[in-house]
Each structure stands twice: as C-alpha cells, then as structure tokens.
C-alpha cells in the first residue's frame, strides 16, 4: 500500500505515477497530444448529450481502452465508489420529479412522489457520464509520463497558471503523505477514522488542522530550497512532447465521426 493512500476508494497518486512511468504498452507510445484531444472530445460529448445509449457505447469504448492498456481493473472498480455516491446524492431528489411512466410511487407526509422510467434513465445517464470521465482521465494519467504532462502544462497554460499546476501537483503528494502517516498513527493506537471523529471530534479536527499547517510549512521550505538553487519564479520544461502521427490523427478523425453518428442517429430512450 502506498504511503499516500488514504482509502481504497480514493485514487492513489503514487500508483498512478508508477503506471505512467513504467508503461510499456502501445498506449504509452501514443502522443500525449492525441490522448489529450481524445479526452477533450469525450468531455465535449458528455456535456452535450443526454442519450443513455450513446453514454453506454462510449463507456464501453473507454473501458476497453483502459483494459487494453493493462491498467488495474479492480482498483478502477474501487475508485468508482466516490463518483457514484456523489452522483446519487445529487440526483436522489431529481429522479422523483422527472415526467414519464411511473414505476414506483411513495407517499411521505401526504406528499406523493413517483419514480418514472425517465427518472431511472436520468440517473443511469449521469452515473455513466461520471464513470466515463474518471475512466478516460485515469487512462490519460496512467499512460502518460509526468515530464510529458509538465511540458504540456507549460505549453497550454499561461504564466503563472502553469507554475500553479506544477506546484499543486507536487504538494498534493506532500499533503497526502502527511495525512496518511497521521491515519496510520491513529490506527496503530487502536483508533479509527469514524470512531475518532465520533468520540473526539474536536481533537480530530485539530489534528487535521495541524496536517494542513505542516503542509504549508513544508511548502515554504520547498520554495526556499528552490530559490537557493536558482528558481526565479518560472519552471521551463525542456522535454519535447511527441507530435501526433498521421495514423493517430486518422484514428481521432474516425473516433470523432463515430461519436457524431451516435449522437445524431441513435434514438434517445424514453424520448427525453
């Protein structure tokens, strides 16, 4: 288990980095620009469509890519827990207000709520959108080396946003490492996250506050160390990011065309 791993349901940055740096599949040799373009295309489609069938087909493609890259499938299933819970917490009330054919009727304090077929379709569609987003994002992160990501950030974001991106990525590891060490200390003394919050919530809040204070102190020490080594406010990535090859561009065009066909010609379930 990684020292920064807080829960099996939270993506582990160390594990993601390990896969990214040690990938030896064809996907690790694809241009990062190609994978980024595919990510943007997928997110654009998810933003514009409410078609359950399109989302299901797109999820099948994204999951097939993730599996073909030999990335950890069991970890992915565990990481799905948080986005699914988040979506359900948001649409838990909305699904009872969707018009359609009633499937379930519940009366609470004189108020009648009906769960319709369109409500179920809405919930499934939003869950699939969340799963597609996290799967394609993890696919990009776990098949692209960090020095390529940092070089892309330097080319895409204006200063100082590129510096903020690079620093935030680094300090994420520091904060998670200290939080992970704290939780290990709690467990080694017979405590637990839920039990400690319930019994000594004030003390636990103070410990978490201490973690963030120490994170800021660590960040200040890192910044001083960088200045002492000649840091002037700008980190310039010298890595050359491979440009998309003709075959990769062709695949992107075919992918975009296939998505366009699905969005335009696949019927919408329930007529929503």
C-alpha angles and dihedrals in degrees: 000000000000118000089234095051109113098172138358087241094058117078109252111229092202092054091046091051092047092055092044094052097042101039114132100174129109089260092063088057094052114103112267088225089061092052091046091051090051090050092051091047092051093047090049091053092047089052094052104038133072094177112127093200092052091049091048093050092045091049090052090054094046093046090049090054091049091050094045089054088060093239120159107280096184090053090051092054090051091048090054091070097081099048091045092051090046093052093045090051090054100044097035090102100029094062090063092058099051114112118235143086109338114240099170132014123199128182117208120178091337092312115118117212123189127200107210134191089253089053091055091046090051092052093047092047094052092046091051090049090054092047092048092050095051094042096052091043092052090046090056094045095044096048099042123075118236096242089057091050091049092048091050091049090052091053098042103041125060119232127303093019091067091054092047090051094051094044094046090052091053096044090049088069092049094051094046092047092054092044090049091051090050093051091049089053090051093049093046088059094052096264132122139200097252095036094048093049091049096046103032106015094155094053092045091051089052090052092051090048088052090053092057092044090053089047090057091047090050090049090052091051091049091050092051090048090052092049090051088056094053103273108161100180098282131086111196116199111220094190118115112225111218112248120233114272123227092258092052091051089050091052090050091051091050090047092050091047092050091051090048091053091049093049094047103038109025109096119240113244113241092007094269 
